[in-house]
């Protein structure tokens, strides 16, 4: 679990919109790939799924007024989830910091 200060601050709804419109291009550009990414949003929780490479939610972001907390769920995956988390954190720090 990693925490980022929500300096700007971003609401869960605003972050969800940013993820849907900008994160796929961001991470695919960094990885030189074409990953399919799906998102689920309920209240202050956003699940991020990479259905082609990981079964179920890979990452979760919990949004509060003060911070964004990222949790990795797919720790037993053959895919490099640490790399996905690293790029998500970088994207979030750019958006919230």
Secondary structure as UniProt FT lines:
FT   STRAND          2..5
FT   HELIX           12..18
FT   HELIX           19..23
FT   HELIX           24..31
FT   STRAND          38..42
FT   TURN            43..44
FT   STRAND          45..49
FT   TURN            51..53
FT   STRAND          57..63
FT   STRAND          67..72
FT   TURN            75..76
FT   HELIX           81..96
//
